[in-house]
Amino acid sequence: MTIWICFTCGAQFAESEKPPAECPICTDARQYVPEGGQRWTTLDELRAERRNEIREEAGLAGVGVEPSFAIGQRALLVDGVMWDCVHLMDDDAADELDRRGGLRAIAISHPHYYTGMVDWAHRFGCPVYIHAADERWVTRPDPAIELWEGETKELGEGLTLVRCGGHFAGGTVLHWAGGAEGRGVLLSGDIVQVIPDRSHVGFMYSYPNLIPLPASSVEAIAGALEPFQFDVLIGAWWGRVVPGDAKGIVARSAERYVRALAGELPEGA
């Protein structure tokens, strides 16, 4: 029996003799099946070809996969919580996390980053928190997965999960009140997307397929974040950091997005 992994999005599937007929995450309008068709790999193949990389990102330890695989995101570690997840866990990375105190929880923004969450949870004996609104997208069910409901969930040590919706119904961000020397940090996955112009951020239903969100969804994201203070925003890939005035940038970006949908295209910044 094999744990099959989608080569395009990195989703792991429950053990079976043959790979699934399709990856439901990739056949969804937010993702895609490559022109060459569905392709599968296994953990053994990933471990033979790739490794984890741990490096600092905006004052936090990040865990990535090299060479890059699937969507290419990296995870972040904050006060014993792994935020988002990666496809592969090698022994060196697990040992390094042990030296840093291990993991007390894993929390994930949305289904595109569920990837190797079960392997990481088993290794560290910790729960995986995902929002109940996205339960249908879990392709490798496991008792370690804990569904949470409502709009926020406290994780202790000043960490709060905030359901924003948008990209997915259960789309979640992680607020770290003590981050950035008490100014606050928002770990956004790509629920709030860090874009090349750091004076703004982006919001989409599908990034690869360029499907926008309705104005009401973007306004809901901005509204969900309004009670929280954050000066820094960290996205889902290496180098995706808004280093200052992040809350103001999110608010102004939401306003710009809504105006653009109404036909008022921006000129300059």
C-alpha positions as a Python dict, from the first residue, in 0.01 Angstrom:
ca = {
    (1, 'M'): (0, 0, 0),
    (2, 'T'): (130, 342, -95),
    (3, 'I'): (70, 701, 12),
    (4, 'W'): (29, 872, -324),
    (5, 'I'): (123, 1238, -365),
    (6, 'C'): (-11, 1471, -633),
    (7, 'F'): (286, 1607, -825),
    (8, 'T'): (109, 1934, -903),
    (9, 'C'): (-25, 2045, -563),
    (10, 'G'): (155, 1811, -321),
    (11, 'A'): (-160, 1668, -160),
    (12, 'Q'): (-111, 1332, 11),
    (13, 'F'): (-377, 1063, -19),
    (14, 'A'): (-474, 774, 207),
    (15, 'E'): (-284, 451, 146),
    (16, 'S'): (-397, 248, -154),
    (17, 'E'): (-254, 2, -404),
    (18, 'K'): (-316, 228, -703),
    (19, 'P'): (-310, 607, -728),
    (20, 'P'): (-646, 788, -719),
    (21, 'A'): (-822, 851, -1046),
    (22, 'E'): (-773, 1226, -996),
    (23, 'C'): (-671, 1486, -742),
    (24, 'P'): (-985, 1676, -636),
    (25, 'I'): (-778, 1973, -524),
    (26, 'C'): (-631, 2009, -873),
    (27, 'T'): (-957, 1949, -1062),
    (28, 'D'): (-1111, 2233, -859),
    (29, 'A'): (-1125, 2571, -1038),
    (30, 'R'): (-869, 2719, -798),
    (31, 'Q'): (-594, 2483, -911),
    (32, 'Y'): (-530, 2295, -1236),
    (33, 'V'): (-435, 1964, -1392),
    (34, 'P'): (-128, 2013, -1612),
    (35, 'E'): (-161, 1981, -1988),
    (36, 'G'): (23, 1650, -1969),
    (37, 'G'): (-232, 1507, -1727),
    (38, 'Q'): (-241, 1392, -1366),
    (39, 'R'): (94, 1279, -1229),
    (40, 'W'): (174, 1104, -901),
    (41, 'T'): (481, 1047, -686),
    (42, 'T'): (553, 882, -350),
    (43, 'L'): (731, 971, -27),
    (44, 'D'): (1020, 743, -116),
    (45, 'E'): (1066, 918, -449),
    (46, 'L'): (1050, 1261, -285),
    (47, 'R'): (1307, 1165, -23),
    (48, 'A'): (1539, 1034, -292),
    (49, 'E'): (1524, 1358, -490),
    (50, 'R'): (1464, 1634, -236),
    (51, 'R'): (1545, 1751, 115),
    (52, 'N'): (1423, 2003, 368),
    (53, 'E'): (1587, 2340, 402),
    (54, 'I'): (1562, 2540, 726),
    (55, 'R'): (1651, 2908, 720),
    (56, 'E'): (1549, 3233, 885),
    (57, 'E'): (1262, 3438, 745),
    (58, 'A'): (1169, 3771, 905),
    (59, 'G'): (1293, 3655, 1244),
    (60, 'L'): (1128, 3313, 1226),
    (61, 'A'): (1259, 2973, 1122),
    (62, 'G'): (1120, 2859, 791),
    (63, 'V'): (1107, 2504, 656),
    (64, 'G'): (1107, 2451, 281),
    (65, 'V'): (1172, 2176, 27),
    (66, 'E'): (1470, 2186, -209),
    (67, 'P'): (1459, 2156, -503),
    (68, 'S'): (1118, 2321, -497),
    (69, 'F'): (818, 2091, -537),
    (70, 'A'): (453, 2140, -636),
    (71, 'I'): (329, 2486, -528),
    (72, 'G'): (661, 2558, -359),
    (73, 'Q'): (545, 2708, -29),
    (74, 'R'): (747, 2694, 292),
    (75, 'A'): (626, 2654, 651),
    (76, 'L'): (707, 2889, 941),
    (77, 'L'): (772, 2808, 1308),
    (78, 'V'): (644, 3037, 1582),
    (79, 'D'): (634, 2947, 1953),
    (80, 'G'): (610, 2574, 1888),
    (81, 'V'): (348, 2602, 1612),
    (82, 'M'): (420, 2509, 1251),
    (83, 'W'): (226, 2747, 1031),
    (84, 'D'): (131, 2589, 699),
    (85, 'C'): (313, 2275, 593),
    (86, 'V'): (542, 2121, 334),
    (87, 'H'): (532, 1797, 143),
    (88, 'L'): (839, 1629, 286),
    (89, 'M'): (994, 1574, 631),
    (90, 'D'): (1350, 1445, 641),
    (91, 'D'): (1536, 1324, 950),
    (92, 'D'): (1774, 1621, 963),
    (93, 'A'): (1488, 1870, 967),
    (94, 'A'): (1296, 1676, 1230),
    (95, 'D'): (1605, 1657, 1451),
    (96, 'E'): (1664, 2030, 1412),
    (97, 'L'): (1306, 2104, 1516),
    (98, 'D'): (1360, 1882, 1820),
    (99, 'R'): (1661, 2097, 1912),
    (100, 'R'): (1439, 2403, 1880),
    (101, 'G'): (1180, 2258, 2119),
    (102, 'G'): (966, 2049, 1883),
    (103, 'L'): (611, 2120, 1776),
    (104, 'R'): (304, 2158, 1994),
    (105, 'A'): (67, 2214, 1701),
    (106, 'I'): (38, 2252, 1326),
    (107, 'A'): (-205, 2505, 1181),
    (108, 'I'): (-278, 2541, 811),
    (109, 'S'): (-424, 2824, 609),
    (110, 'H'): (-607, 2629, 336),
    (111, 'P'): (-613, 2296, 148),
    (112, 'H'): (-333, 2374, -98),
    (113, 'Y'): (-91, 2346, 196),
    (114, 'Y'): (-226, 2036, 374),
    (115, 'T'): (48, 1835, 195),
    (116, 'G'): (259, 1643, 450),
    (117, 'M'): (68, 1752, 763),
    (118, 'V'): (-3, 1396, 882),
    (119, 'D'): (363, 1291, 869),
    (120, 'W'): (472, 1597, 1064),
    (121, 'A'): (193, 1548, 1320),
    (122, 'H'): (288, 1182, 1375),
    (123, 'R'): (656, 1266, 1417),
    (124, 'F'): (591, 1531, 1683),
    (125, 'G'): (275, 1388, 1841),
    (126, 'C'): (81, 1708, 1791),
    (127, 'P'): (-258, 1808, 1649),
    (128, 'V'): (-323, 1965, 1310),
    (129, 'Y'): (-576, 2249, 1319),
    (130, 'I'): (-777, 2316, 1006),
    (131, 'H'): (-1106, 2499, 976),
    (132, 'A'): (-1414, 2277, 962),
    (133, 'A'): (-1540, 2462, 652),
    (134, 'D'): (-1260, 2296, 454),
    (135, 'E'): (-1304, 1941, 585),
    (136, 'R'): (-1412, 1812, 244),
    (137, 'W'): (-1065, 1881, 105),
    (138, 'V'): (-879, 1651, 343),
    (139, 'T'): (-739, 1378, 118),
    (140, 'R'): (-551, 1186, 388),
    (141, 'P'): (-780, 1165, 696),
    (142, 'D'): (-612, 1102, 1030),
    (143, 'P'): (-700, 1128, 1402),
    (144, 'A'): (-433, 1399, 1440),
    (145, 'I'): (-652, 1639, 1242),
    (146, 'E'): (-867, 1860, 1463),
    (147, 'L'): (-1139, 2065, 1298),
    (148, 'W'): (-1217, 2399, 1453),
    (149, 'E'): (-1524, 2614, 1402),
    (150, 'G'): (-1614, 2977, 1441),
    (151, 'E'): (-1415, 3286, 1349),
    (152, 'T'): (-1111, 3262, 1579),
    (153, 'K'): (-917, 3001, 1774),
    (154, 'E'): (-660, 3082, 2044),
    (155, 'L'): (-344, 2871, 2036),
    (156, 'G'): (-176, 3027, 2338),
    (157, 'E'): (141, 3241, 2354),
    (158, 'G'): (-39, 3526, 2179),
    (159, 'L'): (-121, 3319, 1869),
    (160, 'T'): (-471, 3337, 1719),
    (161, 'L'): (-614, 3164, 1414),
    (162, 'V'): (-852, 3395, 1226),
    (163, 'R'): (-1092, 3265, 963),
    (164, 'C'): (-1099, 3509, 674),
    (165, 'G'): (-1256, 3296, 401),
    (166, 'G'): (-1195, 3425, 52),
    (167, 'H'): (-960, 3190, -132),
    (168, 'F'): (-1133, 2898, 49),
    (169, 'A'): (-1437, 2900, 278),
    (170, 'G'): (-1217, 2810, 575),
    (171, 'G'): (-927, 3028, 464),
    (172, 'T'): (-729, 3109, 778),
    (173, 'V'): (-445, 3338, 884),
    (174, 'L'): (-233, 3329, 1200),
    (175, 'H'): (-197, 3643, 1412),
    (176, 'W'): (109, 3668, 1637),
    (177, 'A'): (48, 3948, 1883),
    (178, 'G'): (401, 3950, 2024),
    (179, 'G'): (579, 3944, 1691),
    (180, 'A'): (787, 4232, 1553),
    (181, 'E'): (875, 4347, 1905),
    (182, 'G'): (510, 4369, 2001),
    (183, 'R'): (389, 4549, 1687),
    (184, 'G'): (222, 4227, 1568),
    (185, 'V'): (279, 3991, 1275),
    (186, 'L'): (25, 3835, 1041),
    (187, 'L'): (116, 3501, 880),
    (188, 'S'): (-116, 3500, 582),
    (189, 'G'): (-43, 3200, 361),
    (190, 'D'): (-195, 3325, 39),
    (191, 'I'): (-532, 3417, 188),
    (192, 'V'): (-376, 3763, 175),
    (193, 'Q'): (-115, 3749, -101),
    (194, 'V'): (219, 3929, -82),
    (195, 'I'): (280, 4072, -430),
    (196, 'P'): (588, 4233, -591),
    (197, 'D'): (462, 4584, -508),
    (198, 'R'): (496, 4576, -130),
    (199, 'S'): (278, 4888, -98),
    (200, 'H'): (-22, 4662, -162),
    (201, 'V'): (-134, 4301, -122),
    (202, 'G'): (-360, 4082, -335),
    (203, 'F'): (-672, 3869, -298),
    (204, 'M'): (-795, 3603, -541),
    (205, 'Y'): (-1026, 3305, -566),
    (206, 'S'): (-777, 3133, -798),
    (207, 'Y'): (-423, 3261, -841),
    (208, 'P'): (-308, 3035, -1128),
    (209, 'N'): (-638, 3071, -1314),
    (210, 'L'): (-677, 3444, -1238),
    (211, 'I'): (-1031, 3421, -1099),
    (212, 'P'): (-1110, 3721, -877),
    (213, 'L'): (-1304, 3723, -553),
    (214, 'P'): (-1629, 3918, -524),
    (215, 'A'): (-1606, 4250, -345),
    (216, 'S'): (-1802, 4114, -49),
    (217, 'S'): (-1539, 3845, 15),
    (218, 'V'): (-1253, 4095, 14),
    (219, 'E'): (-1444, 4327, 245),
    (220, 'A'): (-1503, 4028, 475),
    (221, 'I'): (-1129, 3954, 486),
    (222, 'A'): (-1051, 4315, 578),
    (223, 'G'): (-1329, 4309, 838),
    (224, 'A'): (-1202, 3987, 997),
    (225, 'L'): (-855, 4142, 1037),
    (226, 'E'): (-970, 4480, 1165),
    (227, 'P'): (-961, 4385, 1540),
    (228, 'F'): (-597, 4270, 1516),
    (229, 'Q'): (-287, 4485, 1519),
    (230, 'F'): (1, 4385, 1289),
    (231, 'D'): (286, 4581, 1140),
    (232, 'V'): (447, 4295, 946),
    (233, 'L'): (284, 4046, 709),
    (234, 'I'): (455, 3723, 598),
    (235, 'G'): (325, 3528, 301),
    (236, 'A'): (363, 3168, 187),
    (237, 'W'): (697, 3168, -1),
    (238, 'W'): (1053, 3267, 80),
    (239, 'G'): (1098, 3642, 60),
    (240, 'R'): (728, 3727, 61),
    (241, 'V'): (732, 3981, 347),
    (242, 'V'): (564, 4318, 396),
    (243, 'P'): (804, 4473, 650),
    (244, 'G'): (594, 4760, 782),
    (245, 'D'): (249, 4925, 791),
    (246, 'A'): (99, 4588, 696),
    (247, 'K'): (-243, 4650, 848),
    (248, 'G'): (-280, 4979, 664),
    (249, 'I'): (-163, 4816, 342),
    (250, 'V'): (-423, 4538, 375),
    (251, 'A'): (-702, 4791, 435),
    (252, 'R'): (-598, 5015, 144),
    (253, 'S'): (-557, 4714, -85),
    (254, 'A'): (-907, 4589, -3),
    (255, 'E'): (-1048, 4933, -79),
    (256, 'R'): (-857, 4950, -408),
    (257, 'Y'): (-977, 4602, -506),
    (258, 'V'): (-1342, 4689, -444),
    (259, 'R'): (-1310, 5013, -640),
    (260, 'A'): (-1149, 4827, -931),
    (261, 'L'): (-1434, 4576, -945),
    (262, 'A'): (-1672, 4870, -962),
    (263, 'G'): (-1486, 5001, -1268),
    (264, 'E'): (-1254, 5254, -1102),
    (265, 'L'): (-914, 5137, -1221),
    (266, 'P'): (-616, 5265, -1019),
    (267, 'E'): (-369, 5513, -1165),
    (268, 'G'): (-21, 5483, -1018),
    (269, 'A'): (-2, 5382, -649),
}
